[in-house]
């Protein structure tokens, strides 16, 4: 069995005083969209050997890769120079923004793609995390707990600088969407789904299975390798009907607010090409009241009648679109 690096997996307790908030998740919660590390998961020890990835002259040890105050930048020529707050953060408490969201802003399934989003939108979301208007339906979600703590500790100037950096980046194709009846069995590691070994297949059911294209490089936080999302057969076409036409009155056509091609409109964020796991979480959180605020009020009628199957279809379609 290939050795797991588990870069983030060890961050279960004790980092910056963070712990999971009190309360239990909704029993109807789609757990595949809210992966939670199993208790006791530990990282591989650092043997001190520098790691490398394709097409990069950089080298980092596991300890360096695990440093939340230094975003590993394997491909510095592939993006604009990172501001200090994005590259190294500020001690104590403000982790490097580029660590979780990656230097190219494309993020991972457990957080959010920020590349190309309006700077004002990013600033508003950070404010909502700080105020509690934006939470997770899964209280054990460490990525969200981290984001909340960072939002509370960061200054307005730091948030603005980071938002302007990520807004300046161009969105890129990052997620390959595949309709499949059978998918690899998975487990949770690093707050995301990864393929179990030896590889076995199982029915997909009504869920999305989003995982790294290359697990080893993803665990090394290589921002040049993306993800594959397996979705149920027929879900893309069903999602198109919901997104484009409102599903015959079940919801509201997304392009009205999210713009042509779902690439955003004004301060309304783009949906095209974004993580389908992330999209499902946002629809669920808005419907269940974990995500609130003035702009979310506009989404209440959109999400009110959606089933989890509808959310899967919408996310499958939006993820399949070119960003």
N, C-alpha and C positions, 0 to 999 in steps of 0.2 A: 504494500500500500504506500502510495506517495506521501511523503512527510508533509504535514500541514504547517504553514507558517503562523497563521492565526494572528495577524497583526493587531486587530482591534479586539479580538475575542477576550483578552485578559482584562479589559477595562470594565469590570463588572461592578466594583465598589471602590470607594476610597479616593477617586480622582477628583480633586478640587472640592471634596466634601459632598459629592453628588451621590444620591441614592434614589431608588425608585420612589415616587410619591405614593401615599396611601391610596387604597382603593383597588378594586378589581376591574378587569376588562369586561366588557359586555360579553355574555356567553355566546351570542350570535356572531361575534367578531370573526371575520375571515382571517384566520391565523396565518395563512400563507402570505397575506399582504402585510402582516405585522410580525415579521420573524423576531423571536426572542432567543438569545443565546441560552443553551442549557446551563443550569447551575454547575459551577465547578470547572467550566471550560478554561483550560490554561494554554498559554502560548508555548511554542517550541522554544527551548533555551537558545540564547544567542551564542553561537560558536565563534563570533568575531570575524567570520569570513565575509568579505564584501560581496554583495549581490550585484548582478548586472542584468539588464534587459536588452532586447534587440534594438539596434539603431540608436544607442545611447552610449556616450563615453563616461557617463557618471557611474559611481559605485557607492553603495550604502550598506552598512551593516544592519542587522535586524533592529538593534537598539536605535539607530538613527531613523529607521523607517517608522518606528513606534513612537517617535517624539512628536507629540501634538503641537509643539511650539516650533516646528520646522517642517514645512510641507516638502516632501521629497519631490524634487523637480528633475525628472529624468530627461525631459525634452525642453530646455529653456528657450530654444530658438523657435518653438512652435506656438508661442504666445507672447503677448506684450510683457515687459518686465513687471513682476508682481510688486505692488506696494508692500511696505513692511508689515502692515496689519494682516495682509493676505499671506505673505510668505512665512512670517515667524510669530505673528500675534503679539500679545503683550502679557507678561507675567505680572501678577497672578491672574488666572481666570479667563483670559481671552485667548483661546486657542487660535492657531493660524487658520484663517478661513479656507485657504487652499489645501489644508490637510484633508478635510472631509469632502469639500466640493471640488477638489483637484485643481491644479493650476490652470487647466483649460475650462474650468467652470462646468464641466459636464456631469459631475457628481456620480453617485452610485445609487442602487435601488433603495438603500436605507435612508438616504437624505434627499436632496433635490438638485436638479440641474439649474444653474443660475445663468449660464451663458446666454447673453442677448436679452435677458429680461429687462424691462424698464428699471432704471435706478430707483425711481420713486416707489415702484412696486416693491423692490427688495427692501428698501428702508421701512416701508409700511409693515412688511411681514416681520422684520426684526422687532419693531415696536409692539406688534401683536404678541410675539413670543414673550417679550418682556412683561407685558401687562397681564398675560394669562388669557387673552382673547383667542390665542392659537395654542391648542394643546393636542395631545394624541389620545385616541380612544383606547390605546394600550399604554397604561401608566408605567409599564416596565421598559418602555422604549428608551434605551440609553441615548441614541442619536438625538432624539427630541429633548431629552433632559439636558444633554450637553448644549444644544442650541438655546434652550431657555436660559441656562446659566450664563452663556456667552452674551446673549442679548441683554441681560440685566447688568453685566459688567462693562460692556463696551460703551464708549462715548459716542455722541452723535457724530462727531467728526470722523471717528474710526469707521462707523457704519457707512457714512457717506462715501468715504474713500473706497471701501470695499465694494459698495454697490456700484459705484461708477466704473470700477475695474471690471467686474463681472458683466455689467451692461455693455461694455465695449467689446466683449468677446463674441465671435460669430458662432452660433449654434452649428453643430455638425451631426451627421448620422452617427448614432451611438448604440442603438438597440435594433437587433434583427428580430423581427416578429415572424413566428412560424406557427401555422395551424397544425395541430397534431393530436391524434387520438391517444397515442402512447408517449409518455415522457419519462426521462430518467427519474428514478427515486432520489429524493433529496433529504438533506438534514440542514439544520441551521448552524452556521459558523460565521463569526464576524458580522452578526446582525443581518445576514442575507442568506438566501437559499444557495446551497452548493450541492453538486452531484455526489451521491454516496458511492463508495467503492466496495466491492466490485460493482460495475454499472449494471443495474437492472431497470426494466421498464415497468410502468404501471399506468392505468387509465388516468387521463388528465382530469376528468370530471368537469365541474364548473368552477374552474380556478385558473389563475395565471401562474406559470412557473418561470420566474425570471432568475437567471443565473449568469455568472461570468462566462465569456467565451474562452478565456484562459485563466483558470483559477490562480495559478502560481503568480502570474504577472499582476493580476488584480490585487492579490494579497501584498504584493510589493508596491502597490499604489502607482502602477504604471498607467499614466493617463492616455496611452495610445491604444489600449485594448478595451473593447466595450462589452456588451451583454447580449444574450439571446433571451427572448421571451416566448415561451410556448403558450399558445392560447387555444381554446376549444375550436374544433372545426365549425366553420360558418359564423364565428363570432365577429370577424371583421366586417362582413356584409351586414350583419344585424346591427353592429355598432354604427355603421354608416347611416342606416335608416334612422337611428336615434339621434345621431349627431347632426345630420344634414336636414332631416325633416321632422324631428321631434317625436318620431315613433307614433305618428297619427294621434298626436295630442297628449301622449304620455309625459313628454317633457318639452323643452324649448330648444330650437335649433341653436347649436353652440356658436355658429359663425356670426350670429347677430351681435354678440359681445366680443368673441375671441378673434374676429376678423377673417378675411378671406384666407382659405387654406389653413385656418386655425393657427396662424403665425402671430397672433397678438394684434391688439388695436388700442393705441394710446397707452394707458396704464393697465389695461387688461392683459394678463400674461398669455403667451403662446401655449398651445397644447400639443402641437404637432411634434412627433418624435420624442416625447418625454417618456420617462419610465412608466409603464402601465401599473406597476405595483404602487408607485407614488400617486398616480391618478386615482386609483381605487381608494387609497387611504384618504385622499382629500374629499372625494365624494361621500365616503362613509362618515368622516369626521364632521362634515358640514350637515349631513342629514341627522346625525346623532347629537349635534350640539357641542362637540368638542372644539370645533373651529367656529368662531363667531366674529363679530365686528361689523361695521357699516357696510363694507363691500360684500361680505358674505350674505347679508340680507338679500342681496340681489339674486343669490343662488338658491334661496329656500324653495322657490317654486320649481326650479330646475330639478332639484334632487328629491323633492318630497315623495314622489311616487315610484322612484327607482328601486328595483330589487337588486340583490347582489349580482344576479345574472345580467341585468342591464348594465351595471357598473363594469363588469368584466368585458362586455361587448364594447362599451364606449371606450374603455382603456385600450382594448386590443386595436380598435380602429385608429384612435388618436396616435398611439405609439407607432403604428405602421405608416403614418404620413411623414413626408420629408420635412425636416425642421426648417 
